[in-house]
């Protein structure tokens, strides 16, 4: 699943994790790639007008990019669902979005 998690809320992400978990065999893995990193939000929104546009979108409940996730929350969410491991993977620096996105490898 690549470049898609941002279109879902944290609540919906739990449901997605549950569906993935139920679909995998023991030891199976699932990669979720290109996740927006909340700790790098202002690396992405790095101009004053972009910061204003971001807070306008929050205020109006119309996120311009989607849901930004905290790595630790996704790891704990995966454990909550039952995954034996949830590894945060850094993206290769040559990837265009690597400075504000990460990948997540789930293992049942």
C-alpha positions in Angstrom: 0.0 0.0 0.0 1.8 3.1 -1.2 1.0 6.8 -0.9 -2.5 6.1 0.4 -2.6 6.1 4.2 -2.8 9.9 4.2 -6.3 9.6 2.9 -7.5 7.9 6.1 -8.0 9.1 9.7 -6.4 7.4 12.7 -9.7 5.6 13.4 -9.9 4.3 9.8 -6.2 3.3 10.0 -7.0 0.9 12.9 -9.6 -0.7 10.7 -7.1 -1.0 7.8 -4.5 -2.6 10.1 -7.1 -5.1 11.4 -8.0 -6.0 7.8 -4.4 -6.5 6.9 -3.7 -8.5 10.0 -6.7 -10.8 9.3 -5.5 -11.3 5.7 -1.9 -12.3 6.5 -0.6 -15.7 7.4 1.6 -15.9 10.5 5.0 -14.5 9.6 3.5 -12.6 6.7 4.6 -9.0 6.0 2.9 -5.9 4.6 4.5 -2.7 3.5 2.8 0.6 3.9 4.8 3.2 2.1 5.1 7.0 1.8 3.4 7.9 5.1 3.3 11.6 6.0 5.5 12.2 9.1 3.9 14.7 11.5 7.4 15.4 13.0 8.4 16.8 9.6 5.2 18.8 8.9 7.0 22.1 8.7 9.8 20.7 6.6 7.0 20.2 4.0 5.2 23.5 4.8 8.4 25.5 4.8 7.2 28.9 3.6 5.0 31.3 5.6 2.2 31.2 3.1 2.2 27.4 3.2 2.0 27.4 7.0 -0.9 29.8 6.8 -2.6 27.5 4.2 -2.0 24.5 6.5 -3.6 26.1 9.5 -6.5 27.4 7.3 -7.1 23.8 6.1 -7.1 22.6 9.8 -9.5 25.3 10.8 -11.8 24.5 7.9 -11.4 20.7 8.4 -10.3 20.4 4.7 -6.7 19.0 4.9 -4.8 19.9 1.8 -2.5 16.9 1.9 -4.2 14.5 4.2 -3.5 12.9 7.6 0.0 13.3 9.0 1.0 10.4 11.3 3.4 10.1 14.3 5.7 7.1 13.9 5.4 5.9 17.5 1.6 6.0 17.3 1.5 3.8 14.2 3.9 1.3 15.8 1.8 1.1 18.9 -1.4 0.9 16.8 0.0 -2.1 15.0 0.9 -3.8 18.3 -2.6 -3.0 19.5 -4.1 -4.8 16.5 -1.8 -7.8 17.1 1.2 -7.5 14.8 4.3 -9.0 16.2 6.5 -6.3 14.7 6.1 -2.9 13.1 9.3 -1.4 11.8 9.8 2.2 10.7 11.8 2.4 7.5 13.5 5.5 6.3 13.1 6.2 2.6 16.1 6.4 0.3 17.2 10.0 0.2 17.0 10.1 -3.6 13.2 9.7 -3.4 11.5 13.0 -3.9 9.4 12.9 -0.7 11.9 11.2 1.6 12.5 14.4 3.6 8.9 14.3 5.1 7.7 10.7 4.6 8.5 7.2 5.9 7.5 3.6 5.3 6.1 1.0 7.8 6.7 -2.7 7.6 4.1 -4.8 9.5 4.8 -8.4 10.4 2.1 -10.8 11.7 
